[in-house]
């Protein structure tokens, strides 16, 4: 499953947990309230894990792009340097979006 799918599933799990927690509180069912809280927390953890994986991918892109950019500048290949810089920025952006 992709990280985006994991994030979406996690958000759905969070929402389901909040609803169940709210209903449990509303009707005075402590067990339902606790189960809802547990589901909500599980969803939050799933979202955070997916975001961490995306940050990791972003860091790899950033480093690979930076290396390609620098090596290409040394050998005088401006097209490869531009590709490297674009990859580096893509990685930085991926990390920023998954804070």
C-alpha positions in Angstrom: 0.0 0.0 0.0 1.4 3.5 -0.9 2.1 6.0 1.8 -0.8 8.2 0.5 -3.2 5.2 0.9 -1.8 4.6 4.4 -2.4 8.2 5.3 -6.0 8.1 3.9 -6.7 4.9 5.7 -5.3 6.4 8.9 -7.5 9.4 8.6 -10.5 7.3 8.0 -9.6 5.2 11.1 -9.2 8.4 13.1 -12.7 9.7 12.1 -14.3 6.3 12.8 -12.7 6.3 16.2 -13.8 9.8 17.0 -17.4 8.9 16.0 -17.4 5.7 18.1 -15.8 7.6 21.0 -18.5 10.3 20.8 -21.3 7.8 20.6 -19.9 5.9 23.6 -19.7 9.1 25.6 -23.2 10.2 24.5 -24.9 6.9 25.5 -22.7 6.4 28.6 -21.0 3.2 27.3 -17.4 3.4 28.7 -16.2 0.4 26.7 -17.4 1.9 23.4 -15.8 5.2 24.4 -12.5 3.4 25.1 -12.6 1.4 21.9 -13.2 4.6 19.9 -10.3 6.3 21.6 -8.1 3.3 20.8 -9.2 3.3 17.2 -8.6 7.1 16.9 -5.1 6.7 18.3 -4.3 3.8 16.0 -5.4 6.0 13.0 -3.2 8.8 14.2 -0.2 6.5 14.5 -0.9 5.2 11.0 -0.9 8.7 9.6 2.3 9.6 11.4 4.1 6.5 10.1 3.1 7.2 6.5 4.3 10.8 6.9 7.6 9.6 8.3 8.1 7.3 5.4 7.4 10.1 3.0 9.9 12.3 4.8 12.5 9.5 4.5 11.8 9.3 0.7 12.1 13.1 0.5 15.5 13.1 2.2 16.8 10.4 -0.1 15.6 12.5 -3.1 17.2 15.6 -1.7 20.6 13.9 -1.1 20.6 12.1 -4.5 19.6 15.3 -6.3 22.3 17.3 -4.5 25.0 14.8 -5.4 23.9 14.7 -9.0 23.8 18.5 -9.2 27.3 18.9 -7.7 28.9 16.2 -9.8 27.3 17.5 -13.0 28.6 21.0 -12.2 32.1 19.6 -11.8 32.0 17.7 -15.2 30.2 20.7 -16.9 26.9 19.0 -17.7 24.4 21.8 -17.0 21.4 19.7 -18.1 22.2 17.0 -15.5 22.9 19.7 -12.9 19.4 21.2 -13.5 17.9 17.7 -13.2 19.8 17.2 -9.9 18.6 20.5 -8.6 15.0 19.7 -9.5 15.3 16.3 -7.7 16.8 18.0 -4.7 13.9 20.5 -4.5 11.3 17.8 -5.0 12.8 16.0 -2.0 12.8 19.1 0.1 9.1 19.7 -0.9 8.1 16.1 0.0 9.7 16.5 3.4 8.0 19.9 4.0 4.6 18.5 3.0 4.9 15.7 5.5 5.9 17.6 8.7 
